[in-house]
C-alpha cells in the first residue's frame, strides 16, 4: 500500500482540508482527513506537506519525444511512455501523422500486442491518427505525397477496439462526413483539423459527429468576421472540445484568452502536440520525412513552417494560468477531466476519487512536477527539487 499524507488535493476541484490518500494496487481506495486513519505498518508513506496533489495529466496529441518519432518508428511508443511522467503525463494518445496505411497498422500492433511485461509509465489510451484525410492547403508538416481523399477502404481496421481512439480529418473533403459517421459508430472520437472548411461545412461536420477540433487556430483559416470558418464554428459550438497548444508561439496569448472565454474548462483541452525534440537540446531532428530545426522555444521546417511543439504539458498548464488568469483547478480540468470525458473514461481517469486509477501528480507551489504516480506506481521523482518526499 502507498499512502500520501497531508496532501492539499485538487480533484481537480480544491478540497478544503489536507487529506491522507490511500492507494492499493492501481487504485485509490480511501481519502480521509489527515491523521484520522492509521496507515498499515507495511505501507510506504509519502509526506506531501507543502505540495499539491492533482490528477495525472492526459495528452491527446503527442507525436513523439526524447529523440523518438512515433510515425517514423511506432515501436518507440513504449520507451517514450516510460519517460513522459516527468511532465506529469500519466496517459496519452500517441499520434501518427499522415503516412502510408501500413504505418497506422504497425502502430496498432505495437499498442495491442507489444506491451512490455514490466511496463511502468504513461498509459497509451489508443492512437490519435492525424491524417491522411486532410486538406492539402493546410497540410502543415504533413507529407503531401501521403494525403488522401476520404476512403472507407482505408479505415477498415480503425476502431476503438483496434487501438484507434481519435482521428483528425478535414470535414469539407468529399466523402468526409460518411467517414465521420462510420468512425463514430466504431467508438472513435472524430476531430476536425488541417482544414479549409467554411463555417457551414464545419457545422455540417459537427452535426455528423465531429466532437473535437485539432490544435485550434493552427492549420485552419484565421477567424474572420465575415467567414468564421472552422475556428468560429468550434468556438460557437457548446458541445465540442478544442485542442490548443498554449506555448505562445503556435497561438498568441490573446487568442488563448479568447478561446478560454469561449470554451471554458469543459470545452478547452491543452495539448503538447510535441514532436521528437521534446526533452532534447536544440538541434536538428527527423520528424517522419522532414528535417526539423529546433531552438529553445520552437520546432520548424526548413521553410519556417511550425513542425510541432516542444511544449511539456506541465508548462502548458502554467501558461494557461498566466495567459488567462484562470484558477489552478480550472487549468487542471483542461488536461484531466475534459480529455477523460471526451474519451469516455471519466469513470477511470481524470479525477481524484476512491475507486479511480491512482494517476497522480505532486506539484510544488510553483507548479513544477515533484512526483508522478501512474496506476499506483511512482514513475517519476524530481531529484532536483528539495521537497522532502
N, C-alpha and C positions, 0 to 999 in steps of 0.2 A: 504493500500500500504506500501511496505517496500522499503526503499532507502538506498543503500550502497554508501557512499560519499567518494570521494578522494581515490579511490581504485587503487592500482597497479595491473593490471589484466593480468593474463596468460590464454589464451583462450583454449588450453594450450600455444599457441604462445604468447610471451610477446608483449604487446601494449606499444607504446612509451610514452604516457602521462596519468596521473591519470584521471580516469573517474568516473562519477556517474552512478550507475546501478539501474534501477527501476524494481521492482517486483510487480506484481499484481496477486492475486490468486496463482496459481502454477508456473507461467511462468515469464521469463524475458521479459519485454515489451519494454525497451529502454535502450540505453547506450549513454551517452553524455559527452562531456568534462566537467571537474569538474567546477561547479558553473554556467554553461550555462543555465540549466533548473531549475527553481524554483520548489522544491517538493511541493505537496499539503499540506495544513495546517494540515491535519489529518494523514499524513504519519509518520511511525516510521522510524527514522533516525539512521543509524549506521555509525560512523566515522571510516573509515578503514585506516586512516593515519598511515604509518609505517608498514602496513600489506600487504600481497599478497593475492589477491582473485583468486582462482583457481577452476576448475570444481570439483565436487564431485567425490570421488573415487569409482570404480566398482570392486568388488572382485568376481572372477569367481570360487573360491574354498574355502569354509568355512564350516567346519564340525560341528561347534558349538562354544560356548564361554560362559564366565561368569558362569561356572559350568553346562552348558546345552549341551547335545549332541543330534544333530538332528536325528541321526539314532535310538538312544535309545528312544527318545521322540520327534517325529516330531512336537508336539503341542508347543514346546518351540521355534519354529521359530520366532513367533511374539515377545515374550519378549526379545529375543536376538536382533532382528531387531531394537527395540527401543533403545538399548544401543550402537549399532555399530557406530553412528555418532561421538562418542568420538575419533575414529581413522580416521575420515574424510571420512568414508564409507557412501555413500548415496544410493547405490543399490548393489545387490549381488546375487549370486546363492547359496542358502542353499544346502549343499552337503550331499547326502545319500550314505554311503558306502555299500559294499557287505552285503546283508541281505535278508531275505525272501521277496518274491514279495509283501506280504501284507504291508511291511514297506514303500515301494515306494508308494503304493496306499494310505496309510494313510497320507503320506506327501503331495501327490497331493490334497487330500481332505482338508488338513489344508490350503494350499495356495489358493485353488479355492473357498472354502466355509466357512472358519472360520476367515476371516479377521476382526479384531476388528473395531467396528464402529468409534471409536475415535483414530485410529492408527496414530502415528507420529514416524517416524524413517527412517531407511534404507529400501528401497523398495526391496522385493524379486522379482527377474525377472524370476522366474521359477527355477526348480531343476537342479542341476548337479548330475546325477546318476553315481556314480563311482563304476562300477561292475554291476552284478556278473560275467560278461564275461571277466575274467582276467586270465592271465597265472599263475598257481599255483606256478611256480618257482619264480615269482616276486609279491607275494601276499602282502608283507609288513605287515601292521597291519590289513589286511582284514581276516575275519574268513574263513578258508578253507572249513568248512562244508557247506557254502552257495555258493561257487563258482560253476558256471555252464558253460557248453558248450553253444555257441550261439544258441538260440531257438526263432524263431519268435513268438511262442505262449506266451512267457514271456513278450513281448513288445507290445502286442495288444493295450494297452491304453497309450503307451508312444508317446506323440506328443507335439508340442509347444502349441496347443490349450488346451491340458490337463495338462499343467503346467510343462512339461519336456523340458528344454532348451538345455541341454548338456549331452551327455553320453560318458563315458570313457570305452573303451574296448581294448582288445588285438587283433590286426588285423590279426595275424598269426593263430588264432584258426580256426578250421573247421567251415565254415558257417558264419564267422565274416563279410566277405565282403558283403554278401547278407543282413545282418542286417544293415550295414552301409548305403546301398542304400535305404532300407526301412525307416530308421530314417531320412535321408536327405530329402526324399520325404514328410515327415511329419513336416518339418521345424525345425528339431533338429540338432544342431551342434554336430558332432561326433569327439571324441578325441581318440588318441592312447596313451595308458599308461598301466602300470603294465604288461609289455610285454617283451618277448624274441625275438621279430621279428628281422629277418635279414634285411639287407639293402634292398634287393629285396622285401621281404614281406612287409616292411614298405612302400616302393614305391607303391606297389600294393594297399595298404590301402589308400594312398593319391590319387591315380587315381580313387578309388572307391568313394571318397567323404570325407575322413578324412581331417579336416581343422585345427586341434588343436593337441598339444602334452601336455599331463598332466604331471606337475612337471618335466620338462626336467632334465635328468641325474639321477633322482631318480626312482627306480623300473623299471629299464631297464639296459641292458648290458652297460658297460663303453665304451666310444668312443675308437675305435681301428683303426689303420691304415690299417689293413688287412680286417676287417669286421666292417664297420662304424655303422651297426645296426640301430635301430630306432633313436637314437640321431643324427647320421650322416645324416640320411635321412631328418629329420626335419630341421637340420641346413642348409642343402643344398637346401631346398625347398623354393622358393621365395614367395609362396602364403600362406603357413601355418603360424599359430601363435603358439608360445610355451609359456606355463605357466612356471614360475620359482619362486622358494622360496629363496629369497636373504637374508637369515639370517646368512650366514657364517658357518652354520652347515650342513644343507641339501646339500648345494653346496658351494665349496670353492670359495672365491672371484675371484681367477684367472679364474675359469670356468664361473663365472658370466660375467667377462670381455670378455671371448671368445664368449659366447652366444650373448652378446651385439654387438660385432664386426660382427657376422654372421647375426643377425636378425634385429638389429636396433629398433627404437621406434615403427615401424609399425608391426614388427614381434615378439616382446617380450612383454609378459604380466606378470606383477608381481602379484602373488597371496600370500595370507597368508597361505593357507592350514591349518588354525588354528583349534585346537580342543578345547574341553570343558574348558581347563585350561587357555585359553586366557583371560586376565583381572583378573585372580585369582592368589593368592600367591602360592609359591611352596608347593607341597604335592602330595598325591595320588588321582587319579580321575578315573572314569569309562568311557572308550571310547567303546561304544557298548558292546561287550562281554569281553573286556580286561581291566585289571588294568594297569593304566599308571602312571609312576613316573615322576613328573615334577620338574625341577630345575629352576633357574632364566633364563636359556638360552635355554633349550630344553625339549622335552617330549619323553620318551622312554618306550617300553615294558620291562617286567622283564628280557628278554634275551638281552637287549641292542638295539633292533631294534627301529629306529625312528618311532614314532607313529603319527606324525603330528607335526605341529609347534605351537609356541606361539607368532608368529611374527605379530604385528599390521601392517596394510597396510601403515600407515604413516611412520613407521620405515623402511619398505621395500623401500619406495621412497628415504629416506635419505641414506640407504645403497647402492642403485644402484649408486647414485651420488658419494659416497665415493669410491666404488669399481672400477668404470669405468671412472670417470672424466666427465661424460656427464653433460649437462646443466639441469637446473630445468625444462625447457619446454620439453626437451626430456624425462626426467624421468616421468613427469606428463602424457605424452602421453601413457605410458605403463599401466596406471591404469585408463585412461579416454577414449580417442578417439579410442585406439586399441581394448579394450574389447567391447566398444559400437558398433564399426564396425563389429566385429565378430558376435555379436548377432543381427545385422541388426537394431540397434537402433540409428544410427547416427543422424537421424532427430529429436530425442527426448532428447538424453543424451550425456554426454561426452565432451561437449564444452560449452563455454560461448558465447551466441549469442541471440539476440532478437528472441522470438518465442519458444525457447527451455525451458525445465523444469528448474526451478531455484534450481538446485542441486549444491551447492557451499560450498567451504571451505575457511576460512580465516586462513592464515598461518603466523606465526611470521618469522622474518629474519632467525631464526634457524630451520625453517620448522616444528615447533610444531603447533599442531592444536589449534587455538584460538576460533574458532566458526565454526559450521556446520549448513548449511541451507538445508533442504530436502523438495523438492517440495514447496518452498516458505515459509516454517515454520522453525523457529530456533529450532533445535533439540539438540544442544549441545553448551554450553558456558564454556570455561575453566576458572573456578573461581580461579585457582592457578596462572594465568598469570595476570600481571598488564598491560593490553593493552588499557584500557580506553573504550572498546566497551561495 
